[in-house]
């Protein structure tokens, strides 16, 4: 499988997905 | 007054840090590839990259220090995700990981690539890959980092 970070768009999409994941991590920390 | 100044410096230095990070990733990587094809890469590697890296790595330090000063007594509550500090805590952790990446991985490898320290061709090739991927990791991390920096005061969960 190709490393998504080799492409600029792969990097941006990975960042957006990570934002979504971390949003729910923080939300669960807050207890929401 | 003082927190306002820390916030101001944090944003000024942060714009320089992340601005140069985006320059490297969105502009320089592709420009170098094209420049290598017509043998003009030296202009970038000799004159642009060292200067950009100088401001990049020290802006990273200034951003982190001003951020830490801005957190002040809330530094530990933020980094330990205590109640009310979860969002900025996540942003602070992401920024800290990015700072470590700059000084522990990007800069030492860039020194080999730019010939500031001696390295064999094999070491240079490895350094190129490590510096490139770490820079891409930081670009990826900057997206949630900026989200959580803004989220503390502007986005509810």
Backbone of each chain as ProteinMPNN parsed JSONL, in Angstrom:
{"seq_chain_A": "XXXXXXXXXXXXXXXXXXXXXXXXXXXXXXXX", "coords_chain_A": {"N_chain_A": [[0.843, -1.197, 0.0], [0.476, 2.228, -0.78], [2.186, 4.916, 0.828], [0.233, 7.34, 2.331], [1.28, 9.797, 2.992], [3.143, 10.4, 1.109], [1.907, 11.759, -0.849], [0.592, 15.032, -1.376], [-2.138, 15.592, -1.161], [-2.953, 13.259, 0.095], [-1.769, 13.636, 2.56], [-3.156, 15.887, 3.522], [-5.771, 14.878, 3.625], [-5.388, 12.795, 5.454], [-4.805, 14.352, 7.68], [-7.264, 15.626, 8.078], [-8.894, 13.443, 8.665], [-7.642, 12.554, 10.986], [-8.19, 14.754, 12.598], [-10.954, 14.46, 12.965], [-10.994, 12.015, 14.38], [-9.54, 12.686, 16.713], [-11.194, 14.664, 17.69], [-13.385, 13.221, 18.628], [-12.065, 11.788, 20.593], [-11.339, 13.807, 22.403], [-13.875, 14.708, 22.998], [-14.89, 12.51, 24.349], [-13.22, 12.573, 26.53], [-14.101, 14.868, 27.762], [-16.536, 14.04, 28.396], [-18.799, 14.116, 26.925]], "CA_chain_A": [[0.0, 0.0, 0.0], [1.259, 3.46, -0.882], [2.128, 5.777, 2.011], [-0.549, 8.533, 1.978], [2.066, 11.012, 3.217], [3.941, 10.699, -0.083], [1.163, 12.727, -1.665], [0.143, 16.208, -0.626], [-3.567, 15.423, -0.852], [-3.024, 12.179, 1.085], [-1.392, 14.245, 3.84], [-4.258, 16.758, 3.956], [-6.915, 14.02, 3.974], [-5.016, 12.122, 6.71], [-4.951, 15.363, 8.735], [-8.699, 15.844, 8.331], [-9.402, 12.234, 9.343], [-7.087, 12.597, 12.352], [-8.946, 15.786, 13.324], [-12.227, 13.831, 13.344], [-10.743, 11.009, 15.424], [-9.148, 13.365, 17.957], [-12.382, 15.388, 18.163], [-14.161, 12.289, 19.455], [-11.237, 11.466, 21.772], [-11.495, 14.924, 23.34], [-15.286, 14.721, 23.417], [-15.065, 11.46, 25.361], [-12.512, 13.037, 27.735], [-14.971, 15.851, 28.4], [-17.692, 13.293, 28.905], [-19.956, 14.489, 26.105]], "C_chain_A": [[0.882, 1.253, 0.0], [1.107, 4.296, 0.393], [1.35, 7.062, 1.657], [0.246, 9.83, 2.136], [2.998, 11.339, 2.045], [3.231, 11.689, -0.992], [0.638, 13.855, -0.777], [-1.329, 16.066, -0.22], [-3.774, 14.31, 0.177], [-2.734, 12.713, 2.476], [-2.543, 15.08, 4.394], [-5.461, 15.911, 4.396], [-6.631, 13.283, 5.286], [-5.171, 13.089, 7.886], [-6.409, 15.601, 9.093], [-9.305, 14.65, 9.075], [-8.923, 12.225, 10.791], [-7.824, 13.627, 13.207], [-10.27, 15.203, 13.831], [-12.045, 12.841, 14.482], [-10.444, 11.696, 16.759], [-10.303, 14.176, 18.544], [-13.202, 14.475, 19.079], [-13.384, 11.836, 20.692], [-11.435, 12.554, 22.829], [-12.924, 14.973, 23.879], [-15.52, 13.669, 24.51], [-14.348, 11.832, 26.65], [-13.394, 14.012, 28.522], [-16.201, 15.158, 29.0], [-18.968, 13.608, 28.16], [-20.506, 13.341, 25.295]], "O_chain_A": [[1.897, 1.316, 0.693], [0.019, 4.37, 0.965], [1.773, 7.799, 0.766], [-0.066, 10.838, 1.501], [3.575, 12.425, 1.992], [3.86, 12.372, -1.801], [0.296, 13.659, 0.389], [-1.711, 16.377, 0.909], [-4.659, 14.402, 1.028], [-3.363, 12.305, 3.452], [-2.869, 14.999, 5.579], [-6.089, 16.198, 5.415], [-7.515, 13.158, 6.133], [-5.617, 12.692, 8.963], [-6.752, 15.76, 10.264], [-10.115, 14.816, 9.987], [-9.69, 11.928, 11.707], [-8.055, 13.403, 14.396], [-10.657, 15.423, 14.979], [-12.83, 12.818, 15.43], [-11.009, 11.344, 17.794], [-10.381, 14.355, 19.76], [-13.652, 14.884, 20.149], [-13.983, 11.535, 21.725], [-11.669, 12.259, 24.001], [-13.15, 15.245, 25.059], [-16.252, 13.909, 25.47], [-14.792, 11.464, 27.738], [-13.436, 13.993, 29.752], [-16.806, 15.629, 29.964], [-20.071, 13.406, 28.667], [-21.479, 13.514, 24.561]]}, "seq_chain_B": "XXXXXXXXXXXXXXXXXXXXXXXXXXXXXXXXXXXXXXXXXXXXXXXXXXXXXXXXXXXXXXXXXXXXXXXXXXXXXXXXXXXXXXXXXXXXXXXXXXXXXXXXXXXXXXXXXXXXXXXXXXXXXXXXXXXXXXXXXXXXXXXXXXXXXXXXXXXXX", "coords_chain_B": {"N_chain_B": [[-2.615, 42.19, 30.542], [-0.049, 41.022, 29.987], [-0.715, 38.262, 29.236], [-1.989, 38.813, 26.815], [0.104, 39.77, 25.262], [1.72, 37.49, 25.182], [-0.005, 35.827, 23.744], [-0.115, 37.195, 21.323], [2.599, 37.037, 20.452], [2.726, 34.265, 20.294], [0.951, 33.741, 18.179], [2.121, 35.264, 16.09], [4.701, 34.029, 15.831], [3.826, 31.464, 15.384], [2.491, 31.685, 12.928], [4.685, 32.157, 11.306], [6.126, 29.748, 11.678], [4.315, 27.623, 10.888], [3.608, 28.625, 8.441], [6.054, 28.484, 7.036], [6.39, 25.732, 7.172], [4.261, 24.895, 5.543], [5.123, 26.117, 3.215], [7.433, 24.563, 2.66], [6.208, 22.047, 2.222], [4.05, 22.444, 0.394], [5.168, 23.951, -1.633], [8.108, 23.924, -1.915], [8.997, 21.196, -2.128], [7.889, 20.235, -4.555], [8.94, 22.195, -6.238], [11.698, 21.753, -6.023], [11.93, 19.277, -7.227], [11.276, 19.9, -9.869], [13.313, 21.74, -10.334], [15.575, 20.184, -10.11], [15.394, 18.75, -12.409], [16.062, 20.585, -14.395], [18.559, 21.304, -13.617], [18.804, 23.467, -11.758], [18.587, 23.376, -9.077], [20.379, 24.11, -7.077], [20.074, 26.786, -6.492], [17.867, 26.815, -4.832], [18.579, 24.947, -2.775], [20.969, 26.022, -1.806], [20.543, 28.766, -1.288], [17.862, 29.367, -0.538], [16.612, 27.281, 1.072], [18.344, 26.942, 3.464], [17.97, 29.43, 4.765], [15.191, 29.504, 5.089], [14.886, 27.294, 6.752], [16.232, 28.164, 9.025], [14.595, 30.265, 10.09], [12.306, 28.74, 10.365], [12.883, 26.672, 12.3], [13.528, 28.143, 14.598], [11.296, 29.727, 14.925], [9.531, 27.776, 15.612], [10.386, 27.13, 18.195], [9.967, 29.611, 19.488], [7.194, 29.826, 19.207], [6.292, 27.676, 20.773], [7.333, 28.351, 23.319], [6.037, 30.814, 23.82], [3.439, 29.896, 23.812], [3.495, 28.193, 26.022], [3.992, 30.083, 28.018], [1.669, 31.538, 27.795], [-0.212, 29.661, 28.63], [0.606, 29.43, 31.24], [-0.126, 29.074, 34.613], [-1.894, 27.154, 33.944], [-0.621, 25.265, 32.521], [0.117, 22.584, 33.331], [-2.514, 21.511, 33.96], [-3.551, 21.619, 31.311], [-1.841, 19.916, 29.821], [-2.347, 17.562, 31.104], [-4.912, 17.06, 30.558], [-7.015, 18.08, 32.201], [-10.249, 18.925, 33.615], [-12.0, 21.188, 31.572], [-9.759, 21.926, 30.186], [-9.231, 20.25, 28.145], [-9.395, 20.563, 25.329], [-7.521, 22.593, 24.512], [-5.393, 21.334, 25.594], [-5.064, 19.081, 23.96], [-4.346, 20.384, 21.587], [-1.975, 21.56, 22.477], [-0.387, 19.308, 23.021], [-0.147, 18.23, 20.432], [1.227, 20.323, 19.155], [3.572, 20.244, 20.638], [4.62, 17.724, 20.005], [5.103, 18.228, 17.328], [7.097, 20.213, 17.536], [9.176, 18.73, 18.694], [9.6, 16.942, 16.597], [10.641, 18.736, 14.698], [13.149, 19.522, 15.814], [14.398, 17.117, 16.555], [14.264, 15.391, 14.392], [13.747, 16.615, 11.758], [15.575, 18.875, 11.459], [18.251, 17.779, 12.156], [18.493, 15.903, 10.064], [18.168, 17.52, 7.803], [20.498, 18.986, 7.954], [22.38, 17.14, 7.118], [21.486, 16.716, 4.488], [21.803, 19.254, 3.321], [24.484, 19.515, 3.439], [25.707, 20.589, 5.642], [26.677, 19.1, 7.654], [28.941, 16.328, 7.552], [28.151, 13.618, 5.398], [27.587, 10.416, 3.946], [26.591, 9.453, 0.557], [24.619, 7.521, 0.776], [23.747, 7.908, 3.392], [22.738, 10.475, 3.094], [20.606, 10.025, 1.343], [18.925, 8.505, 2.972], [18.478, 10.378, 4.96], [17.079, 12.298, 3.528], [14.644, 11.01, 3.055], [13.681, 10.576, 5.675], [13.532, 13.215, 6.671], [11.702, 14.297, 4.863], [9.379, 12.685, 5.293], [8.882, 13.239, 7.995], [8.369, 15.94, 7.895], [6.056, 15.863, 6.418], [4.438, 14.479, 8.233], [4.266, 16.426, 10.213], [2.847, 18.366, 8.793], [0.432, 17.032, 8.464], [-0.267, 16.753, 11.213], [-0.572, 19.418, 11.844], [-3.088, 20.139, 11.05], [-5.223, 19.003, 12.791], [-4.041, 20.207, 15.063], [-4.282, 23.016, 14.73], [-7.045, 23.131, 14.665], [-7.726, 22.403, 17.312], [-6.471, 24.443, 18.718], [-8.036, 26.6, 18.064], [-10.44, 25.606, 18.901], [-10.604, 25.668, 21.689], [-11.66, 28.132, 22.564], [-13.617, 28.738, 20.707], [-15.071, 26.642, 19.545], [-17.582, 24.389, 20.339], [-18.08, 21.207, 22.008]], "CA_chain_B": [[-1.738, 42.73, 29.487], [0.985, 40.042, 29.63], [-1.252, 37.152, 28.427], [-2.265, 39.324, 25.469], [1.391, 39.832, 24.546], [2.111, 36.097, 24.914], [-0.88, 35.328, 22.679], [0.336, 37.89, 20.117], [3.861, 36.408, 20.03], [2.387, 32.874, 19.948], [0.342, 33.742, 16.841], [3.135, 35.75, 15.131], [5.711, 32.988, 15.605], [3.109, 30.307, 14.836], [2.262, 31.938, 11.498], [5.968, 31.951, 10.623], [6.464, 28.317, 11.731], [3.434, 26.799, 10.059], [3.718, 29.173, 7.085], [7.234, 27.897, 6.391], [6.104, 24.294, 7.022], [3.423, 24.76, 4.349], [5.984, 26.449, 2.073], [8.239, 23.374, 2.343], [5.399, 20.93, 1.731], [3.192, 22.774, -0.747], [5.904, 24.64, -2.699], [9.514, 23.593, -2.161], [9.193, 19.798, -2.556], [7.598, 20.16, -5.993], [9.859, 23.099, -6.937], [13.006, 21.096, -6.071], [11.836, 18.211, -8.222], [11.347, 20.555, -11.183], [14.613, 22.399, -10.452], [16.59, 19.146, -10.333], [15.266, 18.333, -13.809], [16.802, 21.505, -15.278], [19.848, 21.623, -12.954], [18.817, 24.772, -11.082], [18.226, 23.116, -7.68], [21.317, 24.747, -6.148], [19.493, 28.065, -6.068], [16.98, 26.555, -3.684], [19.262, 24.269, -1.661], [22.035, 26.863, -1.239], [20.15, 30.119, -0.876], [16.513, 29.48, 0.048], [16.331, 26.298, 2.131], [18.983, 27.213, 4.765], [17.328, 30.59, 5.412], [13.836, 29.098, 5.489], [15.026, 26.382, 7.893], [16.642, 28.949, 10.196], [13.398, 30.894, 10.664], [11.368, 27.658, 10.664], [13.146, 25.951, 13.56], [13.49, 29.043, 15.754], [9.897, 30.128, 15.089], [8.898, 26.662, 16.332], [10.738, 27.302, 19.618], [9.28, 30.819, 19.979], [5.759, 29.512, 19.289], [6.06, 26.792, 21.921], [7.605, 29.087, 24.561], [4.963, 31.791, 24.026], [2.256, 29.106, 24.155], [3.665, 27.733, 27.409], [3.826, 31.277, 28.853], [0.245, 31.875, 27.734], [-0.915, 28.708, 29.508], [0.995, 29.82, 32.6], [-0.475, 28.122, 35.674], [-2.748, 26.106, 33.365], [0.242, 24.393, 31.707], [-0.053, 21.183, 33.744], [-3.898, 21.08, 33.683], [-3.764, 21.412, 29.868], [-1.116, 18.726, 29.35], [-2.899, 16.353, 31.738], [-6.318, 17.015, 30.122], [-7.943, 18.283, 33.315], [-11.552, 19.472, 33.215], [-11.987, 22.532, 31.005], [-8.508, 22.164, 29.466], [-9.01, 19.104, 27.249], [-9.221, 20.944, 23.928], [-6.216, 23.242, 24.328], [-4.406, 20.304, 25.945], [-4.805, 18.288, 22.747], [-3.58, 21.266, 20.688], [-0.633, 21.744, 23.041], [0.363, 18.063, 22.807], [0.174, 18.125, 19.003], [2.271, 21.318, 18.895], [4.809, 19.776, 21.28], [5.142, 16.624, 19.165], [5.635, 18.862, 16.115], [8.363, 20.877, 17.89], [10.17, 17.656, 18.854], [9.91, 16.47, 15.237], [11.505, 19.724, 14.037], [14.516, 19.547, 16.344], [15.004, 15.786, 16.697], [14.28, 14.647, 13.127], [13.862, 17.406, 10.526], [16.805, 19.669, 11.401], [19.476, 16.965, 12.036], [18.559, 15.288, 8.735], [18.382, 18.584, 6.82], [21.917, 19.37, 8.006], [23.083, 16.181, 6.249], [21.057, 16.946, 3.098], [22.348, 20.53, 2.834], [25.949, 19.463, 3.494], [26.227, 21.34, 6.796], [27.489, 18.092, 8.348], [29.379, 15.32, 6.584], [27.334, 12.409, 5.291], [27.773, 9.692, 2.676], [25.409, 9.541, -0.315], [23.591, 6.627, 1.335], [23.19, 8.602, 4.575], [21.952, 11.604, 2.588], [19.343, 9.508, 0.806], [18.094, 8.121, 4.11], [18.113, 11.631, 5.635], [16.057, 12.924, 2.679], [13.363, 10.305, 3.272], [13.237, 10.822, 7.06], [13.146, 14.633, 6.781], [10.484, 14.476, 4.058], [8.21, 12.085, 5.95], [8.612, 13.949, 9.245], [7.756, 17.2, 7.5], [4.673, 15.526, 6.027], [3.725, 14.161, 9.482], [3.956, 17.702, 10.865], [1.773, 19.008, 8.019], [-0.784, 16.31, 8.848], [-0.609, 17.094, 12.603], [-0.941, 20.838, 11.954], [-4.531, 20.304, 10.771], [-5.919, 18.947, 14.083], [-3.448, 21.138, 16.037], [-4.928, 24.331, 14.568], [-8.453, 22.957, 15.046], [-7.867, 22.438, 18.77], [-6.072, 25.771, 19.196], [-9.221, 27.454, 17.888], [-11.584, 24.971, 19.552], [-10.684, 25.967, 23.117], [-12.558, 29.253, 22.856], [-14.602, 29.03, 19.658], [-15.843, 25.499, 19.062], [-18.096, 23.547, 21.421], [-18.011, 19.774, 21.683]], "C_chain_B": [[-0.73, 41.679, 29.012], [0.426, 38.862, 28.829], [-1.546, 37.58, 26.993], [-0.998, 39.373, 24.628], [1.877, 38.416, 24.208], [1.296, 35.533, 23.753], [-0.443, 35.906, 21.32], [1.61, 37.241, 19.564], [3.605, 34.972, 19.56], [1.836, 32.807, 18.514], [1.35, 34.195, 15.78], [4.136, 34.647, 14.786], [5.058, 31.758, 14.972], [2.834, 30.461, 13.352], [3.558, 31.682, 10.726], [6.315, 30.463, 10.556], [5.616, 27.515, 10.736], [3.431, 27.315, 8.612], [4.902, 28.569, 6.345], [7.067, 26.386, 6.202], [5.279, 24.059, 5.751], [4.211, 25.132, 3.092], [6.805, 25.219, 1.664], [7.39, 22.314, 1.65], [4.603, 21.238, 0.47], [3.98, 23.354, -1.923], [7.274, 24.004, -2.967], [9.748, 22.166, -2.672], [8.989, 19.676, -4.066], [8.578, 21.028, -6.789], [11.233, 22.452, -7.087], [13.046, 20.014, -7.14], [11.998, 18.812, -9.629], [12.726, 21.163, -11.399], [15.721, 21.381, -10.71], [16.582, 18.708, -11.805], [16.008, 19.288, -14.746], [18.065, 22.067, -14.606], [19.905, 23.014, -12.33], [18.509, 24.624, -9.579], [19.117, 23.841, -6.677], [20.794, 26.093, -5.646], [18.625, 27.9, -4.851], [17.78, 25.981, -2.516], [20.339, 25.136, -1.01], [21.503, 28.153, -0.621], [18.801, 30.226, -0.176], [16.345, 28.566, 1.259], [17.031, 26.606, 3.464], [18.34, 28.38, 5.514], [15.934, 30.216, 5.917], [13.901, 28.201, 6.726], [15.42, 27.109, 9.17], [15.413, 29.562, 10.886], [12.385, 29.842, 11.117], [11.63, 27.058, 12.048], [13.099, 26.875, 14.774], [12.085, 29.598, 15.986], [9.14, 29.04, 15.85], [9.146, 26.805, 17.837], [9.962, 28.49, 20.208], [7.779, 30.554, 20.147], [5.467, 28.702, 20.547], [6.251, 27.556, 23.239], [6.489, 30.094, 24.857], [3.666, 31.074, 24.397], [2.301, 28.64, 25.607], [3.451, 28.905, 28.373], [2.347, 31.675, 28.912], [-0.574, 30.932, 28.619], [-0.619, 29.024, 30.973], [0.676, 28.731, 33.61], [-1.347, 26.986, 35.154], [-1.959, 25.122, 32.513], [0.012, 22.922, 32.053], [-1.498, 20.716, 33.543], [-4.151, 20.815, 32.194], [-3.108, 20.109, 29.421], [-1.605, 17.441, 30.007], [-4.407, 16.261, 31.502], [-7.304, 17.159, 31.283], [-9.182, 19.037, 32.84], [-11.445, 20.92, 32.749], [-10.768, 22.821, 30.143], [-8.208, 21.072, 28.442], [-8.664, 19.544, 25.828], [-7.851, 21.596, 23.687], [-5.091, 22.267, 24.681], [-4.044, 19.456, 24.734], [-3.977, 19.115, 21.762], [-2.141, 21.413, 21.165], [0.227, 20.489, 22.843], [0.785, 17.927, 21.344], [1.307, 19.09, 18.634], [3.61, 20.873, 19.47], [5.448, 18.65, 20.468], [5.777, 17.214, 17.899], [6.969, 19.555, 16.383], [9.483, 19.845, 18.021], [10.575, 17.123, 17.479], [10.868, 17.42, 14.513], [12.949, 19.56, 14.493], [15.19, 18.183, 16.406], [15.119, 15.06, 15.357], [14.522, 15.521, 11.893], [15.22, 18.106, 10.435], [18.077, 18.812, 11.317], [19.606, 16.327, 10.645], [18.77, 16.325, 7.639], [19.842, 19.025, 6.799], [22.748, 18.435, 7.121], [22.771, 16.461, 4.782], [21.734, 18.186, 2.522], [23.876, 20.583, 2.904], [26.541, 20.265, 4.641], [26.989, 20.406, 7.736], [27.826, 17.018, 7.309], [28.455, 14.11, 6.604], [27.613, 11.756, 3.942], [26.507, 9.834, 1.838], [24.264, 8.69, 0.226], [22.912, 7.286, 2.553], [22.309, 9.778, 4.156], [20.602, 11.152, 2.052], [18.377, 9.137, 1.922], [17.581, 9.391, 4.815], [16.998, 12.345, 4.875], [14.674, 12.329, 2.961], [12.811, 10.616, 4.672], [12.746, 12.265, 7.207], [11.836, 14.888, 6.043], [9.265, 13.931, 4.8], [7.863, 12.801, 7.254], [7.935, 15.288, 8.962], [6.291, 16.974, 7.099], [3.828, 15.185, 7.268], [3.33, 15.465, 10.178], [2.842, 18.459, 10.12], [0.435, 18.358, 8.383], [-1.23, 16.722, 10.265], [-1.058, 18.544, 12.75], [-2.442, 21.047, 11.78], [-5.352, 20.14, 12.06], [-5.356, 19.929, 15.112], [-4.138, 22.502, 15.951], [-6.405, 24.268, 14.943], [-8.6, 23.093, 16.566], [-7.397, 23.761, 19.381], [-7.268, 26.718, 19.149], [-10.381, 26.93, 18.733], [-11.748, 25.395, 21.014], [-11.684, 27.094, 23.406], [-13.672, 29.425, 21.847], [-15.458, 27.863, 19.196], [-16.279, 24.634, 20.243], [-17.952, 22.087, 21.035], [-19.36, 19.14, 21.947]], "O_chain_B": [[-0.565, 41.461, 27.811], [1.031, 38.482, 27.827], [-1.37, 36.795, 26.061], [-1.016, 39.061, 23.437], [2.375, 38.163, 23.111], [1.834, 34.846, 22.885], [-0.407, 35.201, 20.311], [1.698, 36.935, 18.375], [4.18, 34.517, 18.571], [2.209, 31.927, 17.739], [1.435, 33.6, 14.705], [4.391, 34.365, 13.615], [5.66, 31.092, 14.13], [2.928, 29.495, 12.595], [3.55, 31.081, 9.652], [6.745, 29.969, 9.514], [6.142, 26.825, 9.863], [3.27, 26.537, 7.672], [4.787, 28.186, 5.181], [7.534, 25.822, 5.213], [5.561, 23.142, 4.98], [4.005, 24.544, 2.031], [6.871, 24.871, 0.485], [7.787, 21.753, 0.629], [4.492, 20.395, -0.42], [3.539, 23.271, -3.07], [7.57, 23.598, -4.09], [10.591, 21.947, -3.541], [9.812, 19.087, -4.768], [8.999, 20.65, -7.882], [11.869, 22.573, -8.134], [14.035, 19.849, -7.855], [12.75, 18.3, -10.458], [13.259, 21.116, -12.508], [16.681, 21.661, -11.428], [17.616, 18.347, -12.367], [16.527, 18.86, -15.776], [18.565, 23.134, -14.964], [20.947, 23.668, -12.37], [18.211, 25.606, -8.898], [18.685, 24.154, -5.568], [21.049, 26.482, -4.506], [18.637, 28.733, -3.946], [17.674, 26.471, -1.392], [20.601, 25.012, 0.187], [21.96, 28.577, 0.441], [18.617, 31.084, 0.687], [15.98, 29.022, 2.343], [16.383, 26.541, 4.509], [18.181, 28.335, 6.734], [15.55, 30.57, 7.031], [13.081, 28.326, 7.635], [15.002, 26.729, 10.264], [15.215, 29.403, 12.091], [11.693, 30.023, 12.119], [10.717, 26.946, 12.867], [12.684, 26.458, 15.855], [11.722, 29.905, 17.122], [8.231, 29.329, 16.628], [8.237, 26.623, 18.647], [9.376, 28.387, 21.285], [7.17, 31.007, 21.116], [4.529, 28.993, 21.289], [5.442, 27.432, 24.158], [6.046, 30.218, 25.999], [2.882, 31.58, 25.201], [1.301, 28.68, 26.324], [2.812, 28.75, 29.414], [1.848, 32.096, 29.955], [-1.521, 31.36, 29.279], [-1.489, 28.9, 31.834], [1.148, 27.601, 33.485], [-1.526, 25.975, 35.832], [-2.536, 24.253, 31.86], [-0.257, 22.109, 31.168], [-1.707, 19.628, 33.007], [-4.885, 19.888, 31.85], [-3.726, 19.296, 28.733], [-1.312, 16.348, 29.523], [-5.097, 15.483, 32.161], [-8.307, 16.448, 31.343], [-9.164, 19.699, 31.802], [-10.876, 21.767, 33.437], [-10.728, 23.834, 29.445], [-7.091, 20.971, 27.934], [-7.767, 18.986, 25.196], [-7.119, 21.205, 22.778], [-3.986, 22.355, 24.145], [-2.875, 19.149, 24.505], [-3.021, 18.61, 21.173], [-1.205, 21.395, 20.365], [1.415, 20.586, 22.537], [1.921, 17.558, 21.048], [2.227, 18.73, 17.9], [4.658, 21.098, 18.865], [6.662, 18.626, 20.27], [6.835, 16.77, 17.453], [7.875, 19.493, 15.552], [10.592, 20.051, 17.527], [11.756, 16.882, 17.227], [11.781, 16.984, 13.812], [13.862, 19.469, 13.672], [16.415, 18.093, 16.321], [15.986, 14.2, 15.199], [15.392, 15.217, 11.077], [15.935, 17.947, 9.445], [18.923, 19.094, 10.469], [20.711, 16.224, 10.112], [19.463, 16.059, 6.657], [20.365, 19.397, 5.748], [23.693, 18.867, 6.461], [23.664, 16.448, 3.935], [22.184, 18.178, 1.376], [24.49, 21.565, 2.485], [27.728, 20.589, 4.63], [27.835, 20.848, 8.514], [27.106, 16.825, 6.329], [28.035, 13.638, 7.661], [27.842, 12.431, 2.938], [25.473, 10.28, 2.337], [23.097, 9.074, 0.149], [21.694, 7.228, 2.718], [21.276, 10.046, 4.769], [19.583, 11.805, 2.275], [17.178, 9.408, 1.842], [16.418, 9.471, 5.21], [16.091, 12.921, 5.476], [13.681, 13.045, 3.087], [11.62, 10.885, 4.831], [11.69, 12.515, 7.787], [10.966, 15.605, 6.536], [8.248, 14.613, 4.925], [6.687, 12.954, 7.584], [7.043, 15.714, 9.696], [5.415, 17.785, 7.401], [2.655, 15.552, 7.348], [2.21, 15.6, 10.671], [2.002, 19.109, 10.742], [-0.566, 19.046, 8.585], [-2.406, 17.004, 10.495], [-1.824, 18.874, 13.655], [-3.003, 22.012, 12.297], [-6.111, 21.046, 12.405], [-6.104, 20.435, 15.949], [-4.53, 23.072, 16.969], [-6.957, 25.232, 15.475], [-9.482, 23.802, 17.05], [-7.874, 24.155, 20.445], [-7.486, 27.521, 20.057], [-11.204, 27.705, 19.22], [-12.865, 25.476, 21.525], [-12.453, 27.023, 24.365], [-14.602, 30.192, 22.099], [-16.468, 28.068, 18.524], [-15.453, 24.201, 21.046], [-17.727, 21.766, 19.868], [-19.528, 17.938, 21.741]]}, "name": "protein", "num_of_chains": 2, "seq": "XXXXXXXXXXXXXXXXXXXXXXXXXXXXXXXXXXXXXXXXXXXXXXXXXXXXXXXXXXXXXXXXXXXXXXXXXXXXXXXXXXXXXXXXXXXXXXXXXXXXXXXXXXXXXXXXXXXXXXXXXXXXXXXXXXXXXXXXXXXXXXXXXXXXXXXXXXXXXXXXXXXXXXXXXXXXXXXXXXXXXXXXXXXXX"}
